[in-house]
Amino acid sequence: MQTAYLDCFSGVSGDMLLGALLDAGVPEAYLREVLAGLRLPGVGLAVERKVEQGFAATKVTVASGHTPRHGAQHHDHRHLADIAELLAAAALPPQVRDAALAVFTRLAEAEAAVHGTTVDAIHFHEVGAVDAIVDIVGTVAGFAHLHIDRLICSPLPLTRGWVACDHGEIPLPGPAVCRLLAGVPVYGENLEQELVTPTGAALVRELAHGFGPMPPMRLARTGYGAGSLERSDGRPNLLRLLLGQAVEVAEAQEVEVIETHLDDWNPEFWPHVSERLLAAGALDVCLIPIQMKKGRPGFLLRVIGEPATRLAITTVLFSETSTIGLRLRREERMTLPRETVIVATPWGELAAKRIATPAGKIIVPEYEVCRQVAERHGVPLQAVYAAVGRHPGHREES
């Protein structure tokens, strides 16, 4: 599984994401080809290598004839319908077009909520400028080019102070940023400069599969994207993108255990809820009958997952159950090394797990695979299990 981790130690913005993607290996020619498909006259990219605080990084600047995005001067105003029309007319891959529109939709919803209006009525100020369109389309295209299966983002630093926009002076973190990052882990930074822009917040919220620490991976390469801001505290204004192959760790690992008690919920919904939890990244789920206060029967619902999947898992629990509160704790676990293998059976080759135990390697059947074979051939499930478990011959799945 191709895995990427965004280390936002100095925040995130659209131009920083573009720079990090180029620095991590996205070809500049590919990015220029994609952006040419937008058919925006007079728009170009300036790509340069720079060294900031001893770190070599890539800096991307959009040349569009507009004033800097953080200034108070007037920018082009576009409604969401204008953005959708522009993207529909562009020569873009469908997945890039759809993801870019989803990012702008998030921005429109956040801006509409902040200003007390509707998504259709909201018009983008800095967000609707040409440079932001290029940032969003370019970032989406860059991640698509890298074929990332899972993107995890670090907690985001939020600052204080004020920033100028078309509405005048607004407090930091920006109101739209606060809306966009609802439910996302953040922390305070004692700095009176904007580190997380609305464009950057919308991009990571739409593209990231989770927020938290770096997941286990075999690191392949690292890219640094430089921002346009010079930090007043002298720290480097960089975004780090780490790319690698996901690995299964055999030693102790930290997991998050999420629990809740339910005494007013229909357990008939459990198969649906468990499927959604597993799809959200849960490693294991269970529902345990318990006796609650005043003699009421109820259930203990327990989910185990990686810390980075907390947001996705808690969203499912609050949406699909009657719980109004969750308990969360970190625990360590140990797992045995395992891999997928193919074994020969009377019903053809089937996938199974080969697990390395202290006593030697064993082959364990996969339930769903065996169940489908049993139903298809009209044989007992235990017969399929026995055939898989006793067969000595196997080969690794390619």
N, C-alpha and C positions, 0 to 999 in steps of 0.2 A: 504494500500500500504506500503510494507516494504521499508523504506527509510534509507539511510546511508549518513553521512556527513564526509568528510575528512578534518580535521582541520590541515593544513600544516604550522603551525606557525614556524616550523624549517625546512621547505622543505619536500622533499619526495624522497625516494629511495626504491629499491626493498626489501631489508632486513627490512626496517622500516615498509613497508606494510605487510610483512609476520608476523612480531612481533605484529602489531596492530590487525591483523585478529585473531591470536591465543589468544591474550589477550581479545578480544571481544567475544570469545566463539567458534571459529572453533576448533574442536578436534585435538590434535596433532597426534593421531593415524590415523585420516583421511588424514591429510596432508602427513604423511609419506607413507601411502598406495598409494596416488596419485603419489608422486614423485618416488616411487619404479617402477611405470609403465613406467618411462622414460628409465629404464634399463641402467643407467649410472654407470659403475663399479667404486667402490671406493668413491662414493659420499654419504655423510651423513649429518644430521642436528644436530647442538648443540643448544638446547633451554634452556634458563636460565631466571630466574626472577632477576631483578636488580632494585635498587632504584637510580634514577638520579635526583639530586636537589630536593629531597623530594617526587618524583613521582615514584610509583611502575609501572614497565613496563616489557615487554617481549622482550628479545634480541635473535635474530636468527642468527646463523653463519653457513654458508655452508662449510662443510669439504670436499674439493675436491683435496687437494694437490697443489692448485694454490696459487700464491702470492696474496696479497690484491688487490682489484679491482682498487684502486686509485694509485697504484705504477706504475713505469715506466717499470717494467720487462715485459718479453714476456708472452703473454697469447695465448691460442689456437685461431687460426684464422678459422672462419667458414663463408661460403657464405650463402645467404638466402636459396639456394637450399639444402644445408647441413642441415640447421635448419628444413626445411620443411620435409626432408627425416627422420630426427630423430623423429619429432613429429608424422609423419604418421606411423612409426613403433612402437610407444609407445602405451601402453595399457591405453589410456585416454578416458574419456567421449568425444563424438564428440564436444559438445559445448565448452569444455575446450581446446581441440586441435585447434579448429577454432579461438577462441579468442586469444590464445597464438600466433598463426601464424600471426594474424592481428597486434598484438603488434610488432612482429619482422619486419613485412612488413613496419610499420610506421618508425621504426628505420632505416631500409635499405634505405627508401626514403629520410629520413633526412640526413643520412650520404652521400648518393650519391649526393644530392644537394650541401652539404657543400664542398665535394671534387671534384665536377665537373665531375662525372662519372655516370655510369648507376647502377640501382639496382642490376642487375645480376653480375656486376663486383665488387661491393663493398664487402669487407670482414670485418666482425666485429672484433674489437680488444677486449677491455674489455667487450663489449656488448655480444660477442660470447662466452665468457668463461662459464664454467659449472655453476658457481654460479649465473650468470645472467639468464641462462635457468631455473634453479631451482626457482629463484625469480619470474620470469614471470609466469611459469606454476603454481607454488604454489599460487601466488596472484589471478590469474584467477580462480583457483579451489576453493579458499577460499571464494571469493565473490559468486560463483555459489552455494556453500554449504549453504550460508546464505540466499539464495533466495531473493536477493535485487532487488526490482522493479525499484528503482531510486537512483543513486549515484550522489551526488553533491560535488564538490571540492572547497575549499576556493581559493582565489587568492594566487599565489605562490611567495615566496621571492627569488629574484635573487641577487647574490653577485658579487664581483669583485675580481681581483687578477689573479692567474695563477694556473693551475693544470697539473700534468705530465701524459702523455699517450704515446702510441706507436709512435705518430707523434712528440713527444717532448713536450715542454711547450705550452699550449693553454690558451687563456684568458677565464676568467669566466664572465658571464655565458657561458658554452660551446657552440660552434657554432651549434651542433646538438640539444642541448636543446632549443636554440633560434628558430630553425626551427620547432621543435615539438610544441612549445608553441605559435606559430603565432596565433593571435586572442584570446588568453587566457589572462584574467586579471592577471597582475604581478605587483610587486613593488620592489623597491631597498632596499637592506639590506647592511649596512655598515660593511661588514665582508669579509675578504680575504680567505674564505674557501668555498668549494663546498657544497651547501645545496640541490640543485635539480640535480639529476643525469640523464643521458639520459634514463636509464631504468625506473626510477621513472616517468619522464616526459612522456614517451611513454605509460606507464600503465595508468596514470590518463587521458591522452588524449583519449585513446581508450575506457576505461571503464566508465568514468564519463559522465553523461547525461547533465551536465551543470556546470558552475563555478560562484561562487558568495557567498552571505551570506547563513547561515544555513536556510533551509526551515522549515516551521512549522511542528513539529512532537511531538508525545508523547514519550519522551526519555525512552528507555528500558535499554540500557547498553552502557558502554564506554570502549574502549580498547586503550592502549598506546603501541606503538612499538618503541624500542630504536635503534638508529643508531650506526654505528661504529665510527663516528666522535666525537671528543671532542671539543666543540666550544671554541674558544679563548676568547669570551666575557663572558664565565661562564654560559650562558643560557642553559637550558636543550635541548639536541638534540633528540627530541621525535616527533612522529607523533600520532595524536589523531583521533580515529575512533569512531563516535557516531552513534548508531543504534536505530531506533524507528519506530513507526507507524505514517504515514502521517495523519495530521488532517486538517480539514477545519476551519479556524479561523473566528469567527463571528464578532470580533472587527475590528478596523481600521487596514488595511494592506498596506504595501508599494508595489506598482507595478511600472513597467517601461512602459512608453508610447513611442512607436517608430512610427515616421511619415515620410512621404515623399510625394512630389508633382510629379505627372507624367503627361506629356503632349505629350509623343511620344511612348506610350505603348498600345498594343492591349488588350482591356478589355475582350475579349473573353477568355483570359487565367485566369481570376479571379477565377472561380470555382476550377481550379487545384491549383492555388497559395494559396487560402484560406484553402484548405484541407491540403496542406503541412505545412502551418503556424500552424494550429491547431495540427497537428501531432508533430510539433517541440516544443509544449508546450504552445502556445499562449492561453490566457484565452478568448480573444475576438478579432475579426477582422472586419473591415468595409472598404468599398470603397465609397467615397462621390464625386459626380460630382461638379466641381468648375470651375470658370472662371479665367484664369490665365493672365499673362501679355500679352499685345498686342492683347487682345481679344481672346486668344487661349483657347478652352475648354480643361479641363484636369480632374485629379482625385486627391483627397487626400486619401492616403492609410494609415490607422491607425491600429496599432497592440498594444494590451495590454497584458503584460505577467509578470511573476515573474522575478526579476532581474537575477536569476540564469539561465534563458532561453535565455538571450540576444544573446549569441554566435550562438545558433541554429537558432533563428529567423532572425538575421541579415544575416546569411549565405543564408537562403532561399530568402530573399528580394534582395540581391545582385546577386543571381544566376537566379532568375525567373522573375525579372522585369528589366526595363531599368534605374533604379535609379543609380546615382553615389554618392549620399550622403543621410544620414539619420539624423533626429533630435531625440534626446533621452532626456527624463526627468523623474524624479521620482515623483510619486503622491501617495497620500493615498486614500484608498477606504474603504467603509464599506459594509459588506455583511450580509444577513440574514442566520441563521442556516437552513440547508436543509439536507434531507436524501432521499434515494431511498426506495419506498414502492411498494407493489403489490396491484392492485385493480382489482376487478371482473367486467367484462363487458359482454355484450351479445356475444362477440367474444372470450371470454376466459380471463385469467388473463394477465394484462399488467403492465409494469413498469411505474412508474410516480414519480414525486418529491413531497415531503411534505415539505412545507416551513413554518417556524415559523415567522409570522408577528406580529407587535404590537397589531393588532386587533384579533389575533388568528391564528391557523394553517389552511393552505389551501393546496389543492392538485392540482398540475399543470401537464398537460399532457406533455409527451416527444414527440416532433415532429416526429422523425424518427420512433419510435415505432408505433405511430398512423398512419403514412403514409403507412407503410408496411401492417398494418391491413386493411386500407381502400382499398388498391390495391388488396389485397388477396381476400377480401370478396365483392368487388364491391360496397362499400357503400361510402357516402360522408365523406370526412375527418372531416368536422365540426360535423357530427353525432358521430364519434368516440371521438372527443374532448369533446363533451357534456356529453357522457357517462362516461368518466374518471373523468371529473371535478365535476359532481353532485353526484358521488357514495360515500356514507359515509363510506363504509366498506373497510378496507385495512389491510394489515399486512406487517411488515418490511421484506425486502428481506434478505434471509439468505446468 
